[in-house]
Amino acid sequence: MSNDPYAALDLKKSATAEEIKKAYRKIARDSHPDLKPNDKAAEAKFKAASAAYDLLKDPEQRARFDRGEIDASGAETRQRQYYKEYAEAPGNPYRRRQRAEEFADASDIFAEFMRQQGHAPGGGGRGQQHFRARGSDHHFTLEVPFLDAANGGKTRITLPDGAALEVSIPKGAADGQTIRLRGKGEPGFGGGTPGDALITLTVKPHRIFRREGNDILITLPITFDEAVLGAKVDTPTIAGTVKLTVPKGASSGQVLRMRGRGVEPAGGKAAGDQKVELRIVMPGHIDDDLAKFAENWRKTHSYDPRKGMTS
């Protein structure tokens, strides 16, 4: 991804959260691989925008990036973590000047710190106290298929050290949700606890389903006769195909609700619904029989669905 996530979204650093969201959605509409297959430039632009949006939509991650604590991929930037690096840094007023002092152990600094805090580093039967620090967290971005996010699933990621890690995608996972894998980050210092792996999910758009909260939205094509006479038609849902009853006289744009066929959120809450927007699709070729029927019907049943629209 670009070293500048703002540039990947064609934004300035001062962009608001809403502007970041709008910019990502615009690029997704224009450059998604499903809409522009075999267009490598569009695919690269979409991937860069997705990674940038994943970083910037989280206020905490965005702030950390702006402060230089993490890079554009979400990885921790290298910081001085060891005594020697700090002691040798230019401008440090306590920088060691005598070669004999180069052999001073970092534990002397920690012991002095403990004394300043009112803790004896040894004696009294308490034994030597050691400095411990928690390991830093690893940050990852993981793109997951739409249905895996809706229904839950498992996938594997490869860590920077080459190790593989299995990740469980919770049922009802949302775009931008972060999964915490405890103890899978950097090892601790001095026996301290390891950091965590924080995995931010990016849900890949689906060619049929759209998600709005816990509701699923689809547009369902129906034939002219199904709209007139009504019918039971096969309808895809995130759990498989089911029969939907299309009422007689259905119109394009009419929305039917399938209760409980949406996303089931965590915590045992009720699942959302699936909203089905009907779209009447005429046959590719109008034969003589259909044309004659329409002509006769117009003569005896003419009506104006646009009545009242003109001024």
N, C-alpha and C positions, 0 to 999 in steps of 0.2 A: 504494500500500500504506500501511497505518497507519504513523505515525511511531514507534510502539512495537511491534516484532515480537513481544515477549513477550505483549503484550495481544492480538495477533492469534491467538495460540495459547492464550489463557486461562491464562497461566503467570506466575509471578513471576520476577524477574531471577536468583534463586538456583536456578532449575530445573536439574536434571542433564541430561546429553546424552540419557539414556534417557527421561527425562520429556518432553523436547522431541520425540523421535521418536514416542512414544506419543500425544502430543497431536495431532501432525500427522496420524498415521494415523487417529485417531478422527474428526477433521474431514473427512478425505478420504472415509472410509466414509459419513459422514452427509450431506456436502454436495457430492460430486462432480457436475459437470454431467451426466455420463452417467446418474447415478442419479436426479437431479432436474432433468430438462430443463425449460426455460422458467421456472425459479425463479431470478430475478435475485439475490435476497438470498443464496441458497445458493451461487450461482456467485461472487459477490463475496467471501463468507466463505472459499470454497475458494482463490480466487486470493490473497487476503491471507495465508492460512495457508501456501500454497505458497511465496510470496516470503519470508515470515518464516522458514520452515524452511530454505530455501536459504541464508539468511544465517547462522542460528544453528547449523546442524549442522556447519559448518566451525569448529573451535576457534580458528583464527587469525583468521578474519573476525569471529567472535563477540567475541573479545578486543579487536579493533580498534574494533568498534562500541561496546563497553562503555567504551572509553577516549575515545570521541568522535572517532576518526580518520576514520571513515566514517559515512554516514547509513544510514537503514533500507533504502535502495535499493542500498547497496553502493558508492555514489559517494564519492569523497574529499571530506571537509569542507574548507572554505576555511581555509587556514593562512597565517600571515605568511611569505612566501617572499622578500620583497624588502627590501633595506636600508632604503629610505625608510619602509616600514611599521614596521619594527622600531625605527628611530631615533625615530619620532614617537609610539611607544606610551607611554601613561602609566605611570609607575613605572620606566621605563628610566633608570638612573643616568647614562647617557651621552647623554641626550636633549639635542639641540642647543638652546641658549638664545639665541644671537646670530644675527641674520638673515644676516650675512655667511657664516656657516657652512652655511646651507641649500644652498649651491651645491657643497658638498664631494661628490666623486664616490664611489660605492660601491667603486670600485677601490682607494681608499685603505685601506679596511677590509680588503679581500682581500690587499693588499700587506703590511699589518701582520701579518695572519695568516700569510702565507708567511714573513715574517722571523722570526716566533716559532717557526716550524717548522724554521728553519735553512736556508731557501731564499732566495737573493737574487732579488728580483723583476725585476732587470735587470742589465746589465753583464756583463763577462766573455765577451762574444760569444754569451751564451745567449739574449738577447732577452727581451722582456717576457713573464712567465708570466700566464696568464689563469685565473680561477676557472671551473670547469666543474662542472655537476651533472646527474645523470641525471633525466630526466623522471619524473613520478609515473605509477603504473599506473592504468588504468581498470578498473573492476569491473562486470561485467554478469551478469544472470541470463537464461538462455535455456531456454524450455520446448520440448522436442522430442517428436515422436510416438514411441510405444513401438517401432515397427518400424524407425524411422530410427536409434534408439539401438542396437538389436540388429544391424541389417544395415549401418549406416553410411549417410551421405548428406551432402547439402550444403544450407545454408540461408543466408539473408542477414539481417543485423541493421542497424539504422540507428543511427549514433553520435550523440552529443549535438550535434555540429556539422552534422548533416544528411547526412554522408557515409555511403554504404552499404558494408558489409564482408561478404564471403563467408566463411562458417565451414564447415569440413569436420568433420562428426561422425564420429569414428572408429568402426569396427566394434566392437561389444561395449561401447560407452560405457555407463557406469553412472550411476545417479541420484546427484547430488552431485559428479560428476567435474568438474574444472576444466581447461579448454583454454587454453593460453597462446599468444597471437598476438604474437610479438616485434615491437617497434617500432611498435605501433599505439596506444600510450598518449599521454601528454602529451609535447610536444617538450622536449628537454633545455635547460638554461640554459647560456649561454656556449659553445655548440657541443657540449655533452654529449649522450650518447646518449638517444634517446627512451625512454619507459617502454613497458610492454607492456599489452595488453588481456587481462584474465583473465575468461574466460567460464565460469560455473558452470552446469552442465546440470541441469535438472529434467525427469525423464522422465514424460511423461503416462501415467496408467494406461490399460490396454487392456481392452476389454470381454470378451475371450476369454482372452488370455494373461496369465500372472503370471510373475514372474522370481524365482528363488531361487538366488543365486550365478550360475553360468553355465547352470543348468538352467531349462527352461521348463515351467510347469505349466498344464494345462487340465483342465476337467471336460467329458467327452464324453457326451451323451445317446445311449442306444441303446434299441431297441425290445425288447419282451418276447420275441419270437421270435428276435431276434439274440442275446439273452442265452442262450436255451435251446439253440439249434441252432448258434451260432457264425456268424460272417460276416466279410466283408472290407468295411470301411466307410470312407468318405471322412473324413479327419481333417486339420484345419488345422494348419500349422506356420508358423514365422516365415519360411520360405522358400517356402511354397506348400502346396497340398493334396496329401496322399499317402494311400495305402491302409494301413489298420491291420487286422490280424487279431484279431478278438475270439474268444477260445476258447469252446468249448461249456460251458455251465453258468456263464457269467460272472455275477458278483454286483455290485450297487451298492457303490461304495467300493473295488472292486478297482483296483489301479494297474498299468498296463502301461507299460513303458519303451521309448522309441524312441531308441536310442543314436545319438549324434552329431547329433541334431536340435535341440540347444539353441544357446546363444550361443557364438560363436567368439571367445575373448579375444584381446587384442593379444599380439604376441610369438610368433605361430605355435604357440601351445599348442592342445591338442585341444579341440574344441567340447564343450559340455555335452550333456546328454540332454534329451529331452522326456518328462515324466511325464504319463500320461493316466489320470485317475481316471474310471472308468465310472459312469454313473448311469442306471439302468433307468427309462424313462418309459413309463407305461401310456397307451393311447389315451384320447382325451378322452371317448369314449363306449364303454361295454361292451355289445356287441350280444348277442343270444340265443345265437349259436353259441359265442362265447367264454365266456359265463357257463355254458352247459351243459358245455363241455369242462372248465372248472375244477371244476365240481361232481363230475363223474365221476372226474376225476383225484384230487380230495381223498379220495374214498371208497376208492381203491385204493393211493394213494401218499402218504398223509398223513405229515408229518414236522414236528418242532418246532425251528426255528432258534434259539429262545430258551431251549432246555434248559440248565439249569445257572445261569441268570442270577438266579433267585429263591432266597431264603435258606430 
